[in-house]
């Protein structure tokens, strides 16, 4: 149910539901979070010695996503979700995973493959977060809160699956 994979009326509905989270004013607020996270991370970079840039940039991206998309500021909660994301991204970047897709097999549907297990663990964490946020709304300005508050012209909100799919899209598009 990701906006990227829908078309027609479903795409239009999902787009309208997501629009408030990415409106101009919201993006300006996210920019200040991005700047703050970047400055905090830059302070931890080694000076005077070479280092790998990718993990440092990935850390900034993940911190921004965790704060702006999920509203997660707790180090414990952020650490757990962050670790699952990094592990999944590392495995998902393996080019050998493309081969099964070429012959019509999705590696995500083979339950004993590591990537399928990691995806299931991430899905569990996301569904838990969605459920918790629905039980205890924060009225926050993060994307998840706005997704859960959004209603279409019939007053219906997004299902947990729709929210999860949009969150996964944002997670995988960022880092």
C-alpha positions as CSV (number, residue, x, y, z in Angstrom):
1,X,0.0,0.0,0.0
2,X,3.0,2.3,-0.5
3,X,2.3,5.5,-2.4
4,X,5.1,4.5,-4.7
5,X,3.3,1.3,-5.8
6,X,-0.3,2.5,-6.0
7,X,-2.1,4.1,-8.9
8,X,-5.5,5.6,-9.7
9,X,-8.0,6.3,-6.8
10,X,-5.9,4.4,-4.3
11,X,-2.8,6.5,-5.1
12,X,-4.8,9.8,-4.9
13,X,-6.3,8.8,-1.5
14,X,-3.0,7.8,0.0
15,X,-1.4,11.0,-1.4
16,X,-4.0,13.2,0.2
17,X,-3.6,11.3,3.5
18,X,0.2,11.9,3.5
19,X,0.2,15.4,2.2
20,X,-0.1,17.2,5.6
21,X,3.0,15.5,6.9
22,X,5.1,16.9,4.1
23,X,3.5,20.4,3.8
24,X,5.9,23.3,3.5
25,X,5.7,24.4,7.2
26,X,6.3,20.8,8.3
27,X,9.4,20.5,6.0
28,X,10.8,23.7,7.6
29,X,10.4,22.2,11.0
30,X,12.1,19.0,9.9
31,X,14.9,21.1,8.5
32,X,15.8,22.4,12.0
33,X,15.8,18.8,13.3
34,X,18.1,17.8,10.4
35,X,20.5,20.6,11.2
36,X,20.5,19.7,14.9
37,X,21.1,16.0,14.3
38,X,23.8,16.8,11.7
39,X,25.6,19.1,14.1
40,X,25.4,16.6,16.9
41,X,26.8,13.8,14.7
42,X,29.6,16.0,13.3
43,X,30.9,16.5,16.8
44,X,31.6,12.8,17.0
45,X,33.5,12.5,13.7
46,X,37.3,11.7,14.1
47,X,39.6,14.6,13.3
48,X,43.0,14.2,11.7
49,X,42.5,10.6,10.7
50,X,40.8,9.0,7.7
51,X,37.4,7.4,8.3
52,X,34.7,5.7,6.3
53,X,32.1,8.3,5.4
54,X,29.1,6.0,4.6
55,X,28.4,4.9,8.2
56,X,28.6,8.4,9.4
57,X,26.2,9.7,6.8
58,X,23.9,6.7,7.4
59,X,23.9,7.6,11.1
60,X,22.7,11.1,10.4
61,X,20.1,9.9,8.0
62,X,18.8,7.3,10.5
63,X,18.7,9.8,13.4
64,X,16.8,12.3,11.3
65,X,14.3,9.6,10.2
66,X,13.8,8.3,13.7
67,X,13.1,11.8,15.0
68,X,11.1,13.3,12.2
69,X,9.2,10.2,11.0
70,X,8.7,8.3,14.3
71,X,9.1,11.1,16.8
72,X,11.5,8.8,18.7
73,X,13.9,10.6,21.0
74,X,14.4,8.0,23.7
75,X,17.8,6.5,23.3
76,X,16.6,2.9,24.2
77,X,13.7,3.0,21.6
78,X,15.9,4.7,19.0
79,X,18.7,2.2,19.6
80,X,16.5,-0.9,19.1
81,X,14.8,0.4,15.9
82,X,18.1,1.8,14.6
83,X,19.9,-1.6,15.1
84,X,17.1,-3.4,13.2
85,X,17.2,-1.0,10.4
86,X,21.0,-1.0,10.0
87,X,21.0,-4.8,10.0
88,X,18.3,-5.0,7.4
89,X,19.9,-2.4,5.2
90,X,23.3,-4.1,5.4
91,X,21.7,-7.5,4.3
92,X,19.4,-5.8,1.7
93,X,22.4,-4.2,0.0
94,X,23.7,-7.7,-1.1
95,X,23.5,-7.9,-4.9
96,X,22.9,-11.6,-4.7
97,X,19.4,-10.9,-3.3
98,X,18.5,-9.6,-6.8
99,X,19.0,-13.0,-8.4
100,X,15.9,-14.8,-6.9
101,X,13.8,-11.8,-8.1
102,X,15.0,-12.3,-11.6
103,X,13.5,-15.7,-11.7
104,X,10.3,-14.7,-10.0
105,X,11.0,-15.5,-6.4
106,X,10.9,-12.9,-3.6
107,X,13.6,-13.5,-1.0
108,X,11.3,-11.7,1.5
109,X,8.8,-14.6,1.2
110,X,11.3,-17.4,2.0
111,X,10.9,-17.5,5.8
112,X,14.2,-19.1,6.6
113,X,16.3,-16.5,4.7
114,X,18.0,-14.0,7.0
115,X,16.5,-11.0,5.1
116,X,13.0,-12.4,5.6
117,X,13.6,-12.8,9.3
118,X,15.0,-9.3,9.6
119,X,12.0,-7.9,7.7
120,X,9.6,-9.8,10.0
121,X,11.4,-8.3,13.1
122,X,11.2,-4.8,11.6
123,X,7.6,-5.3,10.8
124,X,6.9,-6.5,14.3
125,X,8.6,-3.4,15.7
126,X,6.7,-1.1,13.4
127,X,3.3,-2.7,14.1
128,X,4.1,-2.4,17.8
129,X,5.0,1.3,17.5
130,X,1.8,1.9,15.4
131,X,-0.4,0.2,18.0
132,X,1.3,1.9,20.9
133,X,0.9,5.3,19.2
134,X,-2.8,4.6,18.5
135,X,-3.4,3.7,22.1
136,X,-1.4,6.7,23.4
137,X,-1.6,9.5,20.8
138,X,1.1,12.1,21.1
139,X,-0.4,14.9,19.0
140,X,3.1,15.2,17.8
141,X,4.4,16.8,14.7
142,X,6.2,13.6,13.5
143,X,5.1,11.9,10.3
144,X,3.8,8.8,12.1
145,X,1.5,10.9,14.3
146,X,0.2,12.8,11.3
147,X,-0.4,9.5,9.4
148,X,-2.5,8.2,12.2
149,X,-4.5,11.4,12.5
150,X,-5.1,11.7,8.8
151,X,-8.6,11.0,7.5
152,X,-10.0,10.7,3.9
153,X,-13.2,12.3,2.7
154,X,-15.2,9.5,4.2
155,X,-13.5,9.9,7.6
156,X,-11.5,6.7,7.3
157,X,-7.8,6.7,8.4
158,X,-5.0,4.5,7.2
159,X,-4.9,0.8,8.2
160,X,-1.9,-0.5,10.2
161,X,-0.7,-2.2,7.0
162,X,-1.0,1.1,5.0
163,X,0.9,3.0,7.7
164,X,3.6,0.3,7.9
165,X,4.1,0.3,4.1
166,X,4.5,4.0,4.0
167,X,6.9,3.9,6.9
168,X,9.0,1.2,5.2
169,X,9.0,3.3,2.0
170,X,10.4,6.3,4.0
171,X,12.9,4.1,5.8
172,X,14.3,2.5,2.8
173,X,14.3,5.6,0.6
174,X,16.3,7.5,3.2
175,X,19.5,5.7,4.2
